[in-house]
Amino acid sequence: MANRYRSSAFLGAMVLASAGPALADRTITLDDALALARTHNRDLRAARERVAVASAGVEQARAALFPTIAAQGKYTHNYKEVDFDAAALAAPTFGIADAIRTTTTNQAEAAAVGMVEDQARAAIAAQPTVVIQKQEELDGVLSASVPVLAPPLYYALSAARQTRDASGANYQVTEAGVLVAVAQAYFAAAGSDELVVARQDAVKVATETFDVAKARVAAELANQVESMRAETALVRAQQDLAEAENARAAAYRALATLIGTREAITVQRAPTLQGEPGGLDALVGEARVHRPEIAAERATIAAAAANAQASAWRWSPTLSAFANLRGQNYTGFSGDKYAWAIGLQLDWLVFDGGVRDAQRHIAEAQRREAEARLELLSDTVSDEVANAHGSLETKRKSVAAAQRSVELARETLRLVRAQYDAGTAKQLDVLQAQDVLVGAEVALAQAHFDVALADLQLRRAAGAFPGRLR
C-alpha cells in the first residue's frame, strides 16, 4: 500500500514538472503573431496572388494603348527562278519604232519616236532583267500600329484599374478574417495556458489533501477509506491536467499553422481586462468608415459601373495608324529591294449579335447587387457592433465575478481544512470545497478567454482590428 502511495505522489510530481511550457523557446505577443501571419499565412499569400492577377489585368489593358511592332524574316527556296527579260520582249517594239522613224516624212514625228526609243533603251540598259521569282528568296517585314483614337480602350483601362482596386479591397477583407482567426487562436493558446495552471493548482491541492489523509491513516486518526478518497481525487486531477495539456498542445498547433511557423512558441499572457471600448454610437460610426467589407463593396460597385461604361463605349469606332517596311534580296518591277507604306485604319464593329449589350447588362446587374449588399451590410454592421458591445460589458462583469468566486473558494477550502483538522468537518467536505476551488479557477480561466475574445469581436465589428490596434 505504501508503494502505491509513493507511486501516486511520484506521478503527480512528474505531471507537475512536465506541465509548464518548458519546450517553448520563443515568447510572442499578439502583434508578433499578426506580423508572422501577414508574412507566412498561406491564405494571405493566395489572396495576394489574386491581387497580382488583377494588377496584371491593368497592365494588359494599358498595353492595348501602346504601339505594336512586329518583325518577320523569311527564307524561301523556290523550284526555279523566273526572270523578265525586258530587252528581248522590247526588241520587236524597237523594230517597229525604227521602221516608223526611217520611213516617215514628218521630221517632228521621227524625232519624237527616236526620243522615246532612246529613253526606253536607256531604261532597259539600266535594268535589262527583272526578277519575278528568285530561287533563293529572302524577305523581311517590319510593321507597326498605334491607336490614335480608341475610346473603348481608355474606358477598358479605367475598368481594369477599378477591378484592381476592388481586388485590393477584398484582400483587406481576407486579411481581416485571417488575422481575426489568428487572434482567436492566440487567445485560445493563452487561455489553455491559464487552464493548465488551474489544473496544476488542482493537482497541488489534491496532493496536499492526499498527504494529509496518508498521515492521518498512519497516525490511526482515520481509516483507509479517507486515503482512498483522497487518492481518487488526486488521480482525477492528474487526468484533468493531462487533458488540459493535450488541449493546450492542440491550441498551439492551430496557432502555429495560422502564423506559418515551425518553431516552438509560447504566447504572452494578455491583460486581465481590456480598456474601455467607448460609446456605442461612436463605434458604429467608426465601423461604417473603417470596416474592410464596406470598402470592398464600394470598390465592387465602382468596378461594376466602370465595366458597364467600358462595355457601352465598345460601340464606338477606333482609329489607328500603321506603317510597314519590307525588304528582299531581289528588285522586282519597282527596281528597289525595299518597299514601305503608311496609313490610317478605321475599325467599327457595327453589329455583334448583342454581345456588348449583354456584357453591359451583366455589369449593371453586378453593380445593383453590390449596392443591395452594401445597404444590408450597413445595417448588419450596426447590429454586430451593438451585440459585441453588449457582450463585452457582460464578459467584463463575469471576470470580476469569477475572480471573487476564486477568492471565496480558496478561503472556504482553508476554513474547511482547519475544521477538518479540528475534527469538526468531514473529509467529504474538504473534497467538495476542493472541487469548488478547481471549478472556480477553471471558470476564471474561461472568463479571461471570453473577455479577450469579446473585446476582439467588438474591435473587429468596429473596424479597429486589424490595422488600428491600440
C-alpha positions in Angstrom: 0.0 0.0 0.0 2.9 2.4 0.9 4.4 1.7 -2.5 1.2 2.6 -4.2 1.1 5.9 -2.3 4.7 6.6 -3.3 3.9 5.8 -6.9 0.9 8.2 -6.9 3.0 11.0 -5.4 5.8 10.4 -7.9 3.3 10.5 -10.8 1.9 13.8 -9.5 5.3 15.3 -9.3 6.2 14.2 -12.8 3.0 15.7 -14.2 3.7 19.0 -12.4 7.2 19.0 -13.7 6.1 18.5 -17.3 3.1 20.8 -17.2 4.8 24.1 -17.9 5.8 25.3 -21.4 9.4 24.2 -21.0 9.8 23.2 -24.6 8.8 26.7 -25.8 11.9 28.7 -26.7 10.3 31.9 -28.0 7.6 34.1 -26.4 5.5 36.0 -28.8 3.0 38.8 -28.4 -0.3 39.2 -30.3 1.4 41.8 -32.5 4.2 39.3 -33.2 1.6 36.6 -34.2 -0.2 39.0 -36.5 3.1 40.1 -38.2 4.0 36.4 -38.7 0.6 35.7 -40.2 0.8 38.7 -42.6 4.1 37.3 -43.9 3.6 33.5 -43.8 -0.1 32.7 -43.8 -0.9 30.7 -46.9 -4.4 32.1 -47.3 -3.0 35.6 -47.4 -0.3 34.5 -49.9 -3.0 33.2 -52.2 -5.1 36.4 -51.8 -2.0 38.5 -52.7 -1.7 36.5 -55.9 -5.3 37.3 -56.7 -4.4 41.0 -56.4 -1.4 40.4 -58.6 -3.7 38.9 -61.2 -5.9 42.0 -61.1 -2.8 44.2 -61.4 -1.7 42.2 -64.5 -5.2 42.9 -65.9 -4.4 46.7 -65.7 -1.1 46.0 -67.5 -2.9 44.1 -70.2 -5.5 46.9 -70.7 -2.7 49.6 -70.8 -0.7 47.6 -73.3 -3.6 47.9 -75.9 -2.9 51.7 -75.9 0.8 51.4 -76.8 2.2 50.8 -80.3 2.6 47.3 -81.5 5.7 46.4 -83.6 6.2 43.2 -85.4 9.1 41.9 -87.4 9.2 38.9 -89.7 12.1 37.3 -91.6 11.5 34.6 -94.2 13.7 32.4 -96.4 12.1 30.6 -99.4 13.6 28.1 -101.8 11.5 28.2 -105.0 11.6 25.3 -107.5 13.0 27.7 -110.2 13.9 31.3 -110.7 11.6 33.3 -113.1 13.1 36.4 -114.8 11.5 39.1 -117.0 13.9 39.9 -119.9 12.9 43.4 -120.9 15.4 43.7 -123.8 14.1 40.5 -125.5 10.5 41.5 -125.1 11.1 45.0 -126.3 13.1 44.1 -129.4 10.0 43.8 -131.8 8.8 47.1 -130.4 12.1 48.7 -131.2 12.0 47.3 -134.7 8.6 48.9 -135.3 9.8 52.2 -133.9 12.9 52.1 -136.3 10.6 51.4 -139.2 8.4 54.3 -138.4 11.3 56.6 -137.8 13.1 55.8 -141.1 10.0 55.8 -143.3 8.1 58.8 -142.0 8.4 62.1 -143.9 7.4 64.0 -140.8 10.6 65.1 -139.1 8.9 66.0 -135.9 7.3 62.6 -135.7 10.7 60.9 -136.5 12.3 62.9 -133.7 9.6 62.0 -131.2 9.8 58.3 -132.0 13.6 58.4 -131.7 13.5 60.2 -128.4 11.0 57.7 -126.9 13.2 54.8 -128.3 16.3 56.2 -126.7 14.6 56.6 -123.3 13.3 53.0 -123.5 16.7 51.7 -124.4 18.3 53.6 -121.5 15.7 52.2 -119.0 16.3 48.7 -120.3 20.0 49.1 -120.2 19.7 50.1 -116.5 17.6 47.1 -115.6 17.7 44.6 -118.5 16.3 41.8 -116.4 13.5 41.9 -113.8 13.4 39.0 -111.3 9.8 37.9 -110.8 10.6 34.9 -108.6 14.0 34.3 -107.1 15.0 30.7 -106.5 16.7 31.6 -103.1 14.4 34.2 -101.7 15.0 36.3 -98.6 12.2 38.6 -97.3 12.0 40.8 -94.2 8.9 42.8 -93.0 8.7 45.3 -90.2 5.2 46.6 -89.3 3.9 49.0 -86.6 0.4 50.0 -85.5 -0.6 52.6 -82.9 -4.1 53.6 -81.7 -4.9 57.2 -82.5 -8.4 57.5 -81.2 -9.8 54.5 -79.2 -12.4 55.4 -76.6 -13.2 51.7 -75.8 -9.5 51.1 -74.8 -9.5 54.1 -72.5 -12.6 53.0 -70.6 -11.3 49.4 -70.5 -8.2 50.6 -68.8 -10.3 52.6 -66.3 -12.4 49.5 -65.6 -9.3 47.4 -65.1 -8.0 49.8 -62.5 -11.3 49.8 -60.7 -11.2 46.0 -60.7 -7.7 46.0 -59.3 -8.8 48.4 -56.5 -11.8 46.1 -55.8 -9.4 43.1 -55.6 -7.2 45.0 -53.2 -10.2 45.9 -51.0 -11.3 42.2 -51.0 -7.7 41.3 -49.9 -8.2 43.6 -46.9 -11.4 41.6 -46.1 -9.5 38.3 -46.4 -6.6 39.7 -44.3 -9.0 40.8 -41.6 -10.7 37.4 -41.5 -7.3 35.6 -41.2 -5.9 37.9 -38.6 -9.1 37.6 -36.5 -8.6 33.8 -36.7 -5.0 34.3 -35.6 -6.0 36.5 -32.7 -8.7 33.9 -31.6 -6.1 31.1 -31.8 -3.7 33.3 -29.8 -6.3 33.9 -27.0 -7.2 30.2 -27.1 -3.5 29.4 -26.5 -3.3 31.9 -23.7 -6.5 30.5 -22.2 -5.1 27.0 -22.5 -2.0 28.1 -20.6 -4.2 29.5 -17.8 -6.3 26.4 -17.8 -3.2 24.2 -17.4 -2.1 26.4 -14.4 -5.5 26.0 -12.9 -5.3 22.2 -13.3 -1.7 22.2 -11.8 -3.1 24.0 -8.8 -5.8 21.4 -8.6 -3.2 18.6 -8.6 -1.2 20.5 -5.9 -4.3 20.9 -3.7 -5.3 17.2 -4.3 -1.7 16.1 -3.4 -1.8 18.1 -0.2 -5.1 16.5 0.7 -3.8 13.1 -0.1 -0.7 13.7 2.1 -2.9 14.7 5.0 -5.0 11.7 4.5 -2.0 9.4 4.5 -0.6 11.0 7.6 -4.0 10.6 9.4 -4.2 7.0 8.4 -0.6 6.4 9.6 -1.5 8.0 12.9 -4.6 5.9 13.1 -6.8 9.0 13.2 -8.7 8.0 10.1 -9.5 4.8 8.3 -8.2 3.7 4.9 -11.4 5.0 3.1 -10.2 8.6 3.6 -6.9 7.8 2.0 -8.5 6.1 -0.9 -10.9 9.0 -1.5 -8.0 11.5 -1.5 -6.1 9.3 -3.9 -9.1 9.1 -6.2 -9.4 12.9 -6.2 -5.7 13.2 -7.0 -5.9 10.7 -9.9 -8.9 12.6 -11.3 -7.0 15.9 -11.0 -4.0 14.4 -12.8 -6.2 13.2 -15.6 -7.8 16.6 -15.9 -4.3 18.1 -16.1 -3.2 15.7 -18.9 -6.3 16.6 -20.9 -5.7 20.3 -20.4 -2.1 19.9 -21.6 -3.3 18.0 -24.7 -5.8 20.8 -25.4 -3.0 23.3 -25.0 -0.8 21.5 -27.5 -3.7 21.4 -30.0 -4.3 25.2 -29.5 -0.6 25.9 -30.1 -0.5 23.7 -33.2 -3.5 25.6 -34.6 -1.8 28.9 -33.9 1.5 27.8 -35.4 -0.3 26.6 -38.6 -2.1 30.0 -38.9 1.1 32.1 -38.5 3.2 29.7 -40.6 5.9 28.8 -38.1 7.5 25.5 -37.1 9.5 26.7 -34.1 8.3 26.1 -30.5 6.5 29.2 -29.2 4.6 30.3 -26.2 2.2 33.3 -26.0 2.5 36.2 -23.7 -0.5 36.5 -21.4 -2.9 39.3 -22.4 -4.0 41.9 -19.9 -6.7 40.6 -17.5 -9.2 43.3 -18.7 -9.1 45.2 -21.9 -9.5 49.0 -22.0 -12.9 50.7 -22.1 -14.5 50.2 -25.6 -16.0 53.6 -25.9 -19.6 54.7 -26.7 -21.8 52.6 -28.9 -22.7 55.4 -31.4 -19.1 56.3 -31.9 -18.2 52.7 -32.5 -21.0 52.3 -35.1 -19.7 55.4 -36.9 -16.2 54.1 -36.9 -17.4 50.7 -38.2 -19.2 52.3 -41.2 -15.9 54.1 -42.1 -13.3 51.5 -41.4 -14.9 48.1 -41.9 -13.0 46.5 -44.9 -16.2 44.7 -46.1 -17.8 48.1 -46.6 -14.8 49.4 -48.5 -14.8 46.3 -50.6 -18.5 46.6 -51.5 -17.9 50.2 -52.5 -15.0 49.3 -54.7 -17.0 46.5 -56.2 -19.7 49.0 -57.1 -17.2 51.3 -58.7 -15.6 48.4 -60.7 -19.0 47.2 -61.9 -20.0 50.7 -63.0 -16.7 51.1 -64.9 -17.1 47.8 -66.6 -20.7 48.8 -67.7 -19.3 52.1 -69.1 -16.5 50.3 -70.9 -19.0 47.9 -72.5 -21.1 50.8 -73.7 -18.1 52.5 -75.3 -17.3 49.4 -77.2 -20.0 50.6 -79.7 -17.7 53.5 -80.8 -15.2 53.2 -83.7 -11.4 53.2 -83.3 -8.8 54.9 -85.4 -5.3 53.7 -85.7 -2.2 54.5 -87.7 0.0 51.8 -89.3 3.4 51.6 -91.0 5.0 48.7 -93.0 8.6 48.3 -94.2 9.6 45.4 -96.4 13.0 44.3 -97.7 14.1 41.4 -100.0 17.1 40.2 -102.0 15.6 41.0 -105.4 14.3 44.1 -107.0 11.0 43.2 -108.8 9.2 45.7 -111.0 9.8 48.7 -108.7 13.5 48.4 -109.2 14.1 48.6 -105.4 14.9 46.0 -102.9 12.6 47.6 -100.3 9.1 49.0 -100.0 7.2 51.0 -97.4 3.8 52.3 -96.7 2.0 54.3 -94.0 -1.7 54.9 -93.5 -4.7 55.2 -91.2 -7.2 52.5 -90.4 -10.8 52.9 -89.1 -12.4 49.9 -87.4 -16.1 49.9 -86.4 -17.9 46.8 -85.3 -21.5 47.7 -86.2 -23.3 44.5 -85.2 -22.1 41.7 -82.9 -25.3 39.9 -82.1 -25.8 41.8 -78.8 -22.6 40.7 -77.0 -21.6 44.3 -75.9 -25.1 45.0 -74.6 -25.1 41.7 -72.7 -21.8 42.5 -71.1 -23.1 45.9 -70.1 -26.3 44.4 -68.6 -24.2 41.9 -66.6 -22.0 44.7 -65.2 -25.1 46.8 -64.3 -26.7 43.9 -62.6 -23.5 43.3 -60.6 -23.5 46.9 -59.6 -27.0 46.8 -58.4 -26.3 43.6 -56.5 -23.3 45.2 -54.8 -25.4 48.2 -53.9 -28.0 46.0 -52.3 -25.3 44.1 -50.3 -23.8 47.4 -49.2 -27.2 48.6 -47.9 -27.7 45.4 -46.0 -24.1 45.4 -44.7 -24.5 48.9 -43.2 -27.4 47.6 -41.0 -25.7 44.4 -40.3 -22.6 46.2 -39.1 -24.6 48.3 -36.7 -26.2 45.1 -35.3 -22.8 43.4 -34.9 -21.3 46.4 -33.1 -24.3 46.6 -30.7 -24.2 42.9 -30.0 -20.4 42.8 -29.5 -20.6 45.9 -27.2 -23.2 44.3 -25.0 -21.4 41.0 -24.9 -18.1 42.7 -23.9 -19.8 44.5 -21.0 -21.3 41.2 -19.8 -18.0 39.3 -20.1 -16.1 42.1 -18.2 -18.6 41.7 -15.3 -18.2 37.9 -15.4 -14.4 38.2 -14.9 -14.9 40.2 -11.7 -17.4 37.6 -10.5 -15.1 34.7 -11.4 -12.2 36.4 -9.5 -14.4 36.9 -6.4 -15.5 33.2 -6.7 -11.9 32.0 -6.7 -11.1 34.1 -3.6 -14.2 32.8 -1.8 -13.4 29.2 -2.8 -9.8 29.4 -1.5 -11.0 30.9 1.8 -13.7 28.2 2.1 -11.1 25.5 1.5 -8.8 26.9 4.1 -11.6 27.1 6.7 -12.9 23.6 5.9 -9.4 22.2 6.2 -9.0 23.9 9.6 -12.3 22.5 10.7 -11.3 19.1 9.3 -8.0 19.2 11.3 -10.1 20.2 14.4 -12.4 17.3 13.8 -15.5 19.4 13.2 -15.7 18.7 9.4 -15.6 15.6 7.3 -13.2 14.7 4.6 -16.0 14.8 2.1 -16.4 18.5 3.0 -12.7 19.0 2.2 -13.0 17.2 -1.1 -16.2 19.2 -2.0 -14.5 22.5 -1.2 -11.5 21.4 -3.2 -13.7 20.7 -6.2 -15.4 24.1 -5.9 -12.0 25.8 -5.9 -10.9 23.9 -9.0 -14.2 24.8 -10.7 -13.8 28.5 -9.8 -10.2 28.6 -11.2 -11.3 26.9 -14.4 -14.2 29.3 -14.7 -11.8 32.3 -14.2 -9.6 31.0 -17.0 -12.6 30.7 -19.2 -13.8 34.2 -18.2 -10.4 35.7 -19.2 -10.6 33.9 -22.6 -14.2 35.1 -23.1 -13.5 38.7 -22.3 -10.4 38.7 -24.6 -12.5 37.2 -27.4 -15.4 39.6 -26.8 -13.0 42.6 -27.0 -11.6 41.2 -30.2 -15.0 40.7 -31.7 -16.0 44.3 -30.8 -12.9 45.8 -32.3 -13.4 43.6 -35.4 -17.0 44.7 -35.7 -16.0 48.4 -35.3 -13.3 48.1 -37.9 -10.5 48.8 -35.4 -9.0 45.3 -35.9 -6.7 44.7 -37.7 -4.6 47.7 -38.6 -5.6 50.1 -35.8 -4.6 48.1 -32.7 -4.5 50.2 -29.5 
